């Protein structure tokens, strides 16, 4: 699969800014702009467009929807499923990667398709939140059918007041408190307890909800309808915030691996982290990737989460904590400084970081397409 530059006038217009200003120009200033650019680029690329509309609204009352561009034949046997924005504020990077891909990517060969799922959590992107309209972390919301919501880790309950203070944003010695917790419990244990997902504190960080949320429900229904014929699918899910600045970490979804690790890693051009071997920073419950085999039971699946590193874990946690305080104990408006801090934590303004993200994201997507489509005929 090769990158191509299309000759159509509308595609040249889409590319003009990026050719002049660099890859970072694919980043949009807000959700409404990102959505309009994605839909325009998808039409220019000849994609079919679906829009899964939500009841929630943006800050200006604007409609919110999960937009999906489908390139290739309907009922494809081999499929690349590229998703972004499951954690709303992280969507800026995923949206930029998809815009770059739509401007340059070739149409899949016979029997194949590429689905670009743009902003799975549009509320979070529009309101500058990681969670959705119900404060649910959507990558903790996809528990398998019939599985009960587990109790919170005892350590989460013990540190609840530190990470979820019932007060508006403000100085409260958080860094010292966090350092004391790390010294007492150890960094790895603390990360696992905080980030694995909890289902008892609706206003707390990493809350997984009490039932499948509206956006995920619509998306899973779409998967069943559009992707059920696929014999093989490679799912690539873009995230930011975890890992060293500007680096890429590719994390396998535990139990969702049809291809040997070494073979898939070579195809994607990077080593793969396997949580089943204890290699991940933490293991999440209720992840979207873990739900895919239940939705597409006849499809051989590989699922890889692409993490693009930003700041330190403490800085990212502080940004999440302060935004969550403003949402629940302030006025929850999108113009507070903590919103800008959160966006910076997950989408740094650095042109070098942004250019690197577009390059790494597009490279992974193209490698995934090449791997998936090469044996289609």
C-alpha positions in Angstrom: 0.0 0.0 0.0 1.5 3.3 -1.0 1.0 6.9 0.0 -0.3 8.8 -3.0 -1.0 12.5 -3.6 -4.4 12.8 -5.3 -4.9 15.1 -8.2 -8.4 16.2 -7.4 -8.8 20.0 -6.7 -10.6 19.4 -3.4 -7.8 17.1 -2.1 -5.1 19.7 -3.1 -7.1 22.3 -1.1 -7.1 20.0 1.9 -3.3 19.5 1.7 -2.4 23.1 1.0 -2.0 24.2 4.6 -0.1 21.1 5.7 2.3 21.4 2.8 3.0 25.0 3.8 3.0 24.7 7.5 4.1 21.2 8.2 2.4 18.1 9.6 1.3 19.9 12.8 -1.3 21.8 10.7 -3.4 18.7 10.7 -4.3 19.4 14.4 -7.6 21.2 14.8 -8.5 23.9 17.3 -11.7 22.3 18.5 -14.1 19.4 18.0 -16.4 21.2 15.5 -13.4 22.1 13.3 -11.9 18.6 13.5 -15.2 17.1 12.6 -15.8 19.3 9.6 -12.2 18.7 8.3 -12.6 14.9 8.7 -15.8 14.7 6.8 -14.5 17.0 4.0 -11.4 14.9 3.7 -13.3 11.6 3.8 -15.6 12.8 0.9 -12.5 13.9 -1.1 -11.0 10.5 -0.6 -14.1 8.8 -1.9 -15.1 7.3 1.4 -18.6 6.3 2.6 -19.5 8.3 5.7 -21.5 7.2 8.7 -22.5 9.4 11.6 -23.6 7.9 14.9 -25.4 10.8 16.5 -25.4 11.3 20.3 -28.0 13.1 22.5 -25.2 15.0 24.2 -24.3 18.5 22.9 -21.1 20.6 22.7 -20.4 23.8 24.6 -22.2 25.9 22.0 -25.1 23.5 21.7 -23.5 21.9 18.6 -24.4 18.3 17.7 -22.0 15.5 18.6 -21.5 12.4 16.6 -19.1 9.5 16.0 -18.1 9.9 12.4 -16.8 6.9 10.5 -15.1 6.9 7.0 -15.2 3.6 5.1 -12.8 3.1 2.2 -13.1 -0.1 0.2 -15.7 -2.7 -0.5 -18.7 -3.4 1.7 -18.5 -6.8 3.4 -14.7 -6.8 3.1 -12.9 -10.0 4.1 -9.9 -8.1 5.5 -10.2 -4.9 7.5 -8.2 -2.3 9.2 -10.1 -0.6 12.0 -8.4 2.7 13.1 -10.0 4.4 16.1 -9.3 7.7 17.9 -10.7 9.8 20.7 -12.0 7.1 23.1 -10.6 9.4 25.7 -12.0 12.7 24.4 -9.2 15.2 24.9 -6.8 12.7 23.3 -8.7 12.9 20.0 -6.7 15.9 18.8 -3.8 13.6 17.9 -5.9 10.8 16.5 -7.9 13.2 14.4 -4.7 14.7 13.0 -3.3 11.3 12.1 -6.6 10.4 10.3 -6.6 13.7 8.4 -3.1 13.1 7.2 -4.0 9.5 6.1 -7.1 10.6 4.2 -5.1 13.2 2.2 -2.6 10.6 1.0 -3.8 7.0 1.3 -4.6 4.8 -1.6 -7.9 3.0 -1.9 -7.7 -0.6 -0.5 -7.5 -3.5 -2.9 -10.4 -5.8 -3.8 -11.8 -7.6 -0.8 -10.3 -5.1 1.7 -11.5 -2.1 3.6 -10.2 0.6 5.9 -12.5 2.1 8.5 -11.4 5.4 10.2 -13.4 6.0 13.4 -13.2 9.7 14.2 -13.6 10.6 17.9 -15.3 7.9 19.8 -15.9 10.3 22.6 -16.9 13.6 20.9 -18.3 15.0 24.2 -14.8 14.7 25.8 -13.1 16.4 22.9 -15.6 19.2 22.7 -15.6 19.9 26.4 -11.9 19.2 26.9 -12.5 16.2 29.1 -11.0 12.7 29.1 -14.4 11.2 30.0 -17.8 11.4 28.5 -21.0 13.3 29.5 -21.5 10.9 32.5 -17.9 11.1 33.7 -17.3 7.6 32.3 -13.8 6.6 31.2 -14.9 4.8 28.0 -11.9 2.5 28.0 -13.1 1.1 31.3 -16.8 0.8 30.1 -16.6 -2.2 27.7 -16.9 -5.1 30.3 -17.8 -8.4 28.6 -21.5 -9.3 28.5 -22.6 -10.8 31.9 -19.6 -9.6 33.8 -20.4 -7.8 37.0 -18.9 -4.4 37.8 -16.0 -5.4 40.1 -15.4 -3.7 43.4 -12.7 -1.0 43.5 -9.2 -1.9 44.5 -8.8 -1.4 48.2 -6.0 1.0 47.6 -8.2 3.2 45.4 -10.7 3.6 48.2 -7.8 4.5 50.6 -6.5 7.3 48.4 -9.8 8.5 47.1 -9.7 11.8 48.9 -6.2 12.5 47.6 -7.0 12.0 43.9 -10.6 13.1 44.0 -10.8 16.0 46.4 -14.3 17.4 46.9 -13.3 21.0 46.2 -12.6 23.4 43.3 -9.2 23.5 41.7 -6.5 25.0 43.9 -3.2 24.4 45.6 -3.4 21.7 48.2 0.0 20.1 48.4 -0.8 17.4 45.9 2.8 16.8 44.9 3.8 16.1 48.4 0.8 13.9 49.0 1.5 12.0 45.8 5.2 11.5 46.8 4.1 10.1 50.1 1.8 7.7 48.4 4.5 6.5 46.1 6.9 6.0 49.0 4.4 4.1 50.9 2.9 1.8 48.2 5.3 1.9 45.3 4.8 3.5 41.9 3.7 0.4 40.0 1.1 -0.6 42.7 -0.2 2.9 42.8 -0.6 3.2 39.0 -2.4 -0.1 38.8 -4.9 0.8 41.7 -5.7 4.2 40.2 -5.8 3.4 36.5 -7.3 -0.1 36.3 -10.8 1.2 36.5 -13.3 1.6 39.3 -17.1 1.3 39.3 -18.2 2.8 42.6 -17.2 6.5 42.6 -19.2 8.3 39.8 -17.3 11.5 40.3 -13.9 9.9 40.6 -11.1 9.4 38.0 -11.2 6.3 35.8 -14.8 5.6 36.5 -16.1 2.8 34.3 -19.9 3.4 34.7 -22.8 1.2 35.7 -23.8 0.1 32.2 -22.6 0.4 28.6 -22.7 4.1 27.6 -24.7 5.5 24.6 -21.6 6.1 22.4 -20.1 2.7 22.9 -23.5 1.0 22.4 -23.9 2.8 19.0 -20.4 1.9 18.0 -20.7 -1.8 18.9 -24.0 -2.0 16.9 -22.2 -0.4 13.9 -19.4 -3.0 14.2 -21.9 -5.8 14.1 -23.6 -4.4 11.1 -20.6 -3.3 9.0 -17.7 -5.5 10.0 -19.3 -8.9 10.7 -18.2 -10.3 7.3 -14.5 -9.7 8.0 -12.4 -12.9 8.2 -9.4 -10.9 9.7 -9.3 -7.4 11.2 -6.4 -5.4 12.6 -7.7 -2.8 15.2 -5.4 0.2 15.9 -6.5 2.5 18.7 -4.7 5.8 19.2 -4.0 7.3 22.6 -1.7 9.9 24.1 -0.3 10.7 27.5 1.5 7.4 28.4 5.2 7.1 28.0 8.2 9.3 27.4 7.9 12.5 25.5 7.4 11.9 21.8 7.9 8.1 22.0 5.6 5.4 20.7 4.5 2.4 22.7 2.5 -0.4 21.0 0.4 -2.4 23.5 -1.3 -5.6 22.7 -4.8 -6.2 23.9 -4.6 -9.2 26.2 -6.3 -12.2 24.7 -6.9 -10.5 21.3 -4.0 -11.8 19.2 -4.5 -13.9 16.1 -1.0 -13.3 14.9 2.2 -14.3 16.7 3.7 -11.3 18.5 7.0 -11.3 16.7 5.4 -11.5 13.3 3.0 -8.7 14.0 5.7 -6.5 15.5 7.9 -7.0 12.5 4.9 -6.1 10.2 4.1 -2.9 12.2 7.8 -1.9 12.5 8.1 -1.8 16.3 8.2 -4.1 19.3 4.9 -4.9 21.0 4.2 -4.7 24.7 2.2 -7.7 26.1 0.3 -7.0 29.3 -0.2 -10.8 29.7 3.5 -11.0 30.4 3.5 -8.2 32.9 5.1 -5.7 30.5 2.5 -2.9 30.6 2.6 0.0 33.1 -0.9 -1.1 34.2 -3.7 -3.3 33.0 -7.1 -1.8 32.5 -10.5 -3.5 33.0 -13.4 -3.0 30.5 -11.2 -2.0 27.6 -12.7 -1.5 24.1 -10.2 -3.9 22.5 -11.1 -6.7 25.0 -14.7 -6.4 23.9 -14.1 -6.9 20.2 -14.1 -10.8 20.1 -17.6 -10.7 21.7 -18.9 -8.3 19.0 -17.1 -10.0 16.0 -17.0 -13.7 17.1 -16.2 -15.0 13.6 -13.3 -12.6 12.9 -9.7 -13.3 13.6 -8.5 -10.2 15.4 -5.3 -8.4 16.3 -5.8 -5.4 18.5 -3.0 -2.9 19.2 -3.2 0.3 21.3 -0.8 3.0 20.1 0.3 5.2 23.0 2.1 8.5 22.2 4.0 9.8 25.1 3.7 13.4 26.5 4.6 14.4 30.0 5.4 12.6 33.3 2.7 10.4 34.9 2.5 12.8 37.8 1.9 15.8 35.6 -0.8 14.0 33.6 -2.5 12.8 36.8 -2.5 16.3 38.2 -4.0 17.7 35.1 -6.8 15.0 35.2 -7.4 15.7 38.9 -7.7 19.5 38.6 -10.0 19.3 35.6 -12.2 16.7 37.4 -12.4 19.1 40.4 -13.6 21.9 38.1 -16.1 19.7 36.5 -17.7 18.5 39.7 -17.0 21.2 42.2 -16.7 24.3 40.0 -18.8 25.6 37.1 -17.6 23.0 34.6 -17.2 25.6 31.8 -14.6 24.9 29.1 -12.8 28.3 29.5 -11.1 27.6 32.9 -7.2 27.4 32.8 -7.4 23.7 34.0 -8.9 22.8 30.6 -6.0 24.3 28.8 -3.6 22.4 31.1 -5.4 19.1 30.4 -5.3 19.7 26.7 -1.5 20.4 26.9 -1.0 17.2 29.0 -2.5 15.1 26.2 -1.8 17.2 23.1 1.3 19.3 23.6 1.5 22.5 21.6 5.1 21.7 20.6 5.3 21.7 16.7 8.0 19.0 17.0 5.8 16.7 19.1 2.9 17.2 16.8 4.9 16.5 13.7 6.3 13.4 15.3 2.8 12.2 16.2 1.5 12.6 12.7 4.6 10.8 11.3 4.4 7.9 13.7 0.7 7.6 13.5 0.6 7.6 9.7 3.5 5.2 9.5 1.8 2.7 11.8 -1.5 3.0 9.9 0.2 2.4 6.6 2.2 -0.5 7.9 -1.0 -2.0 9.3 -2.8 -1.6 5.9 0.2 -3.2 4.1 0.2 -6.2 6.5 -3.6 -6.6 6.3 -4.1 -6.2 2.6 -1.1 -7.9 1.2 -2.7 -11.4 1.3 -6.1 -10.3 0.1 -5.9 -11.8 -3.4 
